Amino acid sequence: MDLRDDARTMSEWLTRLRRGLHQEPELGLRLPRTQEKVLAALDGLPLKITEGRTLSSVTAVLEGARPGPVVLLRADMDALPVTEQADVAYRSRIDGRMHACGHDLHTAMLAGAAHLIARRRDTLAGSVVLMFQPGEEGHDGARHMIEEGVLEAAGERPQAAYALHVSSRHWPGGRFATRPGTLMAASDSLAVTVRGTGGHGSAPHHARNPIPAACAMIGELAGTLARAVDPLEPAVLSVGTLHAGTAANIVPETARFEATVRSFHRGTGERLAAQLTQLCRGIAAAHGVEAEVCYLNEYPPTVAAPSESAFAAEVARDVFGAERYEEMAQPLTASEDFSRVLEEVPGTIVQLGATPPGRDHRAAPGNHSPHVEFDDGVLADGAALYAALALRRLALAPAPGTAPN
């Protein structure tokens, strides 16, 4: 039985697992119920399992029948602080939390891949590290897992690392995609607290209102971005929060806003940190208030090894047919902490279209939307691709200490 057929026999189990995860979403680095479900899904397999010390991660190592190199497969497990609006029978049971980015699918797929690979253990030369990671959504879970030793879990570092990510709108359902080089943007954050002097709204001259200063800063951010970054170098800045005041006739003490900054080159964030800090402090001084500016470099750009992207594309075409694969025309402005792994190990991320059947992916709600839906029909194919990447990559790689032919 080939991998695709074998994976299809697991479709009902994969769907139950994914929907169980979907109904109990958890946020951040501590995902005890999710971890429990993953451990149950892996129960009975010939795995060496390590649970995280400071986060609810699961690292599972499957050793082949013969010595060989190491390949890592990663799935992220955390949800988002979003209240689900999708009309599905298995919707989130927890208000304010939703698997709106498809991490529940990734987790189920990797658990399925563990079963597929274990069934072929007798022919396997080498080891596969299964990295079930919390905290991708802004908590840098990959960095935490690296610090806790995920890259050394099999006794030596992986020769290659792969992740899958579903998309509700970038590609048609069932279509795989990747590209060599830069796959996704770096992610930085800008948080500004403007401090003035509170007072009565009827006497603004006796106060120092932080709101006009904050609004002026926000209005100038785009212009500063345009002046600080090469026009041929893409960069995005979006203000996502603005908080100030409690009543119409009260001048507040503080106003605060936060923005996300996306770019594709390492030096861009450093330049913007200096420029945006100078901008905000200068506007604050002009308004007679103070600005506390915090610019954080969060995730680096996600950069794939060209050889590993080419390999993943070859595997996807071979297993699923050439019509099921396309090369990404350009990087995504979303970011990924799998970039931490790819800084240490050559590898790539493969995107998988997961729009429900009968819907135009171009008009579908996107990842992170409260209305987003993903097709459970892609679960078996995702599990099969995970397994195929590991099995074929190990078959290609020379054993440790062996000179290549």
N, C-alpha and C positions, 0 to 999 in steps of 0.2 A: 504494500500500500504506500503510495507516495505521500508527501507531506500535506498537500492540499486535501486529499481524500481523508487522511488521518485527522486533520484539523476539523474537517466538516463533521466527523462523527462526534466531535466535542461541542458542536454549536449550541445545543440546548444548555449544557453545563456552563459554557462561557456566558451565555445570555443571563442565566440565573445569577452568576457571580457578578457580572457587571451591574445588573439591576439592584442587587443587594448592596453593592458599594454606592450606587447612585442614591439610594434611599436614605443612607446614613452618612452624608458627607461630613468631613472633618477638615479643619483649617490648620495651616502652619506646620510646625515641626512635630507636634504631639498628636498622633492619629491612632489611639489605642484600639478602637473598634476596627479600623481599616487594617491595621497590622494583624489583628486576630483573624480576620477573614482571609488574608493572604497566607498566613501560617496554616490555616485549615485547608486552603486550596492546594498547598504544597505537601500536605501530610502524606506519608507513605512513599515519597520519592527518595532516591538515594542521594540526598543533599546534605552538605555541611552548612548549617544555618547559624548565622550570628545576628542578634538583634542589637540595634543601636543603643549606645549608653546615654546620649543626650537628646536623642530624637527617636521617633518610632519607625526606624528604618528596618528593613529586612535584607540581609545579604546572604544569598544562597549559592554555594559552589557545587557544581556537578562535575565530578572527575570522570574522565573517560576510562575505558579499559586499558589504555596504553598511555604512557607519558607523552606530553606534547605541549604546545604553546597554550596561551590563555586568550579568550575573547570575552568581552563584557557586553551585556545587554541591559539597558536601563528602561525602567518605567517610573514615571512620577505618579504620586498617589493622592495629593491634596486637592481640596476643592476651593471654591471662591466665596467671598462674603456677598452673595447675590441671592435674592429671593426668587425662586423658580416660578415662571409664568407659563412654561410649556405645558400643553394639555396632554400629558402622558400618564398611563396608569401607575407607573413606578416613580412618580415625581418625588422630590425630596420631602422627607418627613420632618425636617428641621428648618424652621423659619430663618431666613437670612443666610442660608448656606445652600450651595448648589454646585454640582459637578458641571460647570458651564464651559469647561475647556477640554473635556474629554479624557481627563486623567483616569476616570473609572474604566474607560475602554482600554487604555494603555496597560493598566494593572491586570485586567482580565486577560489581555493578549499575552502578556509576559508569563503569567501563571500557566496559560495554555501551552506556550512555547516550552516551559519547563517539562511538561508531560511529554511533549513531542520529542524533545532531545533525550529525555531519560529512556524512552522506548528504543533509542538508537545508541545507547551508551556502549554496548558491546563492540560497536564499530568505531568508536570515537577515540581519537588520539589527541589528548589535551584536556583542557578544563574550560567550563563556561561559568562566568560569574553573573548572577542574576541580581541586579541592583534595583530594589524597590525603594524609591526615594520620596520622603515627605518634603514639604516646604519649597516646592519649585516656585510658587506664586509669591515671590518677593521675600522669601526667608532664606534663600541661599542654601537649600538643603544639600545640594551636590557638594558644596564646599565642606559642610559639616561631615558628610559621609567620607570624603577624601581624607579629612583630618582624622577620622576614626579608622581609616585603613582599608576602605573598600578596594582600592587599587592593588593592595597587597594580599587580598583575601585568599587567593589561590596559591600563595607562596612566591609568586613573581608577578610582575606587572603585565597587564594585557598587551597583546600586540595590536589589537583593534577594539574599538568600542562603537556601538550602534544604539540609536534610539528611534522610536517611531512617534509620530504625532498626528492625530486626526485633525481634520479641518472640515468645517461645515459649509464653507463657501468658496474656497480658493480653487478647488478642483472637483470634477464630477465624482459622484459616489463610486468607490472602488478603484480610483486612479491613484497610482503611486507617483511621487515626484521627489527629486533632490537635485543638487547641483554641486560642482566643485567650488572650493574657496568659501567666501563669505556666504553663510546661509541666513543669518539673522543678526539683528542689530545689537549693539551694546545698549544697556539700560542704566541711566543715571537718574537721580531724583534731586529736585530743588524744593526746599521748604523754607518759607520766609515768614517770620513773625514780626509784625510792625507794632511797635509800642509807642503809644501816645499818652495823652492825659484825658481821663474821662470827665464828663460834665453834663450839663443840661442841654438838650437839643435847641432850646430857645436862645442860648447864649454861647454859640460856637467860638466866640472870640476869647472865652475864658477856658477853652479846652484845646487840645491838640488831637484832632480827629485822625486816627490811623487809616480809616477806610479810603479817603481820596488818595492817600499815598500808595496804598496797596493796589488800588485800581490803576494808578499811573504806572506802577511797576509792571503789572500784567499787560497793559497796553504797549509797553516798550519792549517786552520780551522778544517778540517776533523780529523786530527790527535789529535788536542786538544779535540774535541768532544769524540773521542774514549778513551782518557785518563781520561776525567772528569766524564764520565757516566759509570755506571755498565754495563758490556756487556750483561747482561740479562734484561736490562731496555732499551726499544726502544727509540731512539731519532733520529731526522732528522734535518740536516742543509743544506739549499740550498741558494746560492747566486743568487739573481734575477736581480740586477742592478749593473753596473760599468760604471762610467762616469769620463772622464779626457781628457783634451787637446782640441785644436782647429785646429792644423796643425802639419804636420810631423816634421817641423824644429823649433818648439817652445816647450821648456820645460815648462809645466804648473805649476801654483802655487799650485793647489789642485787636488786631486783625491778622488772620493767618491764611496763607494759600500754599498749595503744593502743586508741583508740576512733574511730569515725566519727560525725560530727554532721551532721544534715541539717535544713535550715530553708528557709523560703520568703521571708524578708524580710532585707534587707541588714543592718539593725541588730542582728539576733538574734545573729549570730556574735560581734560585738563585746561584747555583754552577757554572753554565755556564756563568752567568753575570760576576762573578769575574774572572774566568779562561780566558775568551775571551778578556776581557778588559786588563788583564795583558799581554796576548799574543800580542795584537795589539800595545800596548804602548812599549813593549820591542823591537819588530821588528822596530817600528818607530825610537827608540833611536839608534838602530844599523845602520840605514840608515841615521842618522843625520837629520831626519824630526820629525814632531810632529803628534800625532794622537788624534783626538777628537772622543771618543767612546761613543755611546748611546745605551744602552741595555734596552729595554722596555718589561716588562711582560704585555702582551696584554690580551688574553682570557685564563681563567683557563681550565683544562680538563673538558670535558662534561661527567658527571657521572650520570647514571640513577639509580633510586631506583629499586632494583630487583623486588619488588612487583609490581611496576607500569609497568615495562617491561613485566613481566609475564601476567599482566592484558591486556596490549595492544596486546600481542601475542594471547591471548585467544579470544579477540574481533575480531582480523583480521581473525583468523581461522574460527570462528563461522559465521561471516558475509560473507566471501569470499571463504571459503573452505580451508581445511588443505593444499592443493597443492599450494595455493597462498601465503604461509608464510614459511619463513626459519629463523633460528636464525643466526645472524652474527657470523662468526667464530672468528673474532678478531676485535678490534677497528679500526676506520679509522684514518689516520694521518692528515686528514683535521681537522679544528677547527670550533667552533660555539659559538656565544655569547649567545645562549640560555643556555649555561652553567651558566650564571649569574642567570637565573631564577631557574635552577635546584639546585643551591646552597641554594636557599631560600625555594623552594617548591618541594616535591617529584614528580617525573614525568619521562618522557622519550621522545626520538625522534624515530619516525618510518620512516625508509627509504622505498622508493617506486621506483621500476624499471620503467623507462619511455622511454626505447629505442623504436624508431618507429618500427611498424610491419615489418617483413621480414628482419630485420637486426640482425646480431650476436652482442649481447651486449658486448661481450669480445673484439670485434674489433672496436666498435663505438668510435667516438671522445668523450672524457670525459668532465665532467663539467669544465667550465672556458675556453674551447677551442672555438676559433672563428667559428669552423665548427660544434659545437654541435647542435643536434636537440632533442626535446622532443615530446613525443606522446600526443596529446590532448585527446586521448582515455582514459587516466588515470584520467582525471579531475573529472568525476562523482564518480569514486571509491574513490579518495582522499577526496572529499566532504563528501561522505557517511561514511568514516572511522573517519574523524574529528567529525562528528555528533554522531556516535555510541560511540566513546570514552567518549564524554561528557555525553550523555544521560545515558549510562550504569554505568559510574562512579558515577553519582549523585544518581542513583537508589540503588547503593550499600552502599553509605556513610550514616552514621547516621546524623540526623539534628544537628545543633550546640546546645551544651548544653545537648545533649541526650547521655546517657551512652550506649555503644555498647552492643549488646546481647552476 
